[in-house]
Amino acid sequence: MATEDTYVATRAERILGTMVITIVVFSVLAFIAIITAGITQLDLTSPIGSAILVLPGIGLPIAFVLMIALLILNMIRRRKNASAGSR
């Protein structure tokens, strides 16, 4: 009979996951805004427009680093569970 592995995410994993999803969503929305502004010939030289132009360039690398941190946390947790289970 197979045993069920119940996975409960830690608080750090939930926070990192939420941060990654939020940053990626905002970056994708900024991409859509940039494309829409290009199609409609809107000027993005205002401070808000400049922030929209810069957001994907900063947000996506940060999301990538946070995703790697989440992966490392998950690997550490799995190793601890595996070593505790083998005892």
C-alpha positions in Angstrom: 0.0 0.0 0.0 1.4 3.4 -1.0 1.8 6.0 1.7 0.5 9.5 1.0 3.0 12.3 1.3 1.1 15.3 2.8 2.9 18.5 1.9 2.4 21.5 4.0 4.2 24.6 2.8 6.1 26.6 5.3 5.5 30.3 5.9 8.6 31.3 4.1 7.6 29.2 1.0 4.2 30.7 0.9 5.6 34.2 1.2 8.2 33.6 -1.5 5.6 32.0 -3.8 3.2 34.9 -3.4 6.0 37.4 -4.0 7.1 35.6 -7.2 3.6 35.5 -8.6 2.9 39.1 -7.7 6.0 40.4 -9.3 5.5 38.3 -12.5 1.9 39.5 -12.8 2.9 43.2 -12.5 5.7 42.7 -15.0 3.4 41.1 -17.5 0.8 43.8 -17.0 3.6 46.4 -17.6 4.5 44.6 -20.9 0.9 44.8 -21.9 0.8 48.5 -21.1 3.9 49.1 -23.1 2.6 47.3 -26.1 -0.8 49.1 -25.8 1.0 52.4 -25.5 3.0 51.6 -28.6 -0.1 50.7 -30.6 -2.0 53.8 -29.5 1.0 56.2 -29.9 0.8 57.2 -26.2 3.8 59.0 -24.7 5.5 57.2 -21.8 7.9 60.0 -20.8 6.1 60.9 -17.6 7.4 59.6 -14.3 4.6 56.9 -14.2 5.4 56.0 -17.8 9.1 55.7 -17.0 8.2 53.4 -14.1 6.1 51.2 -16.4 9.0 51.0 -18.9 11.5 50.0 -16.2 9.3 47.5 -14.2 9.7 44.4 -16.4 13.5 44.9 -16.6 13.8 44.9 -12.8 10.8 42.8 -11.8 11.5 39.7 -13.9 15.1 39.2 -12.7 14.0 39.7 -9.1 11.3 37.1 -9.6 13.8 34.7 -11.0 16.1 35.1 -8.0 13.2 34.6 -5.6 12.1 31.5 -7.5 15.6 30.1 -7.1 15.5 30.9 -3.4 12.1 29.1 -3.2 13.6 26.1 -4.9 16.6 26.0 -2.5 14.2 26.2 0.5 12.2 23.4 -0.9 15.3 21.2 -1.4 16.5 21.9 2.1 13.1 20.9 3.5 13.0 17.7 1.4 16.5 16.7 2.6 15.5 17.2 6.2 12.4 15.2 5.8 14.3 12.4 4.0 17.0 12.2 6.7 14.4 12.3 9.4 12.5 9.5 7.7 15.5 7.2 7.3 16.2 7.1 11.0 
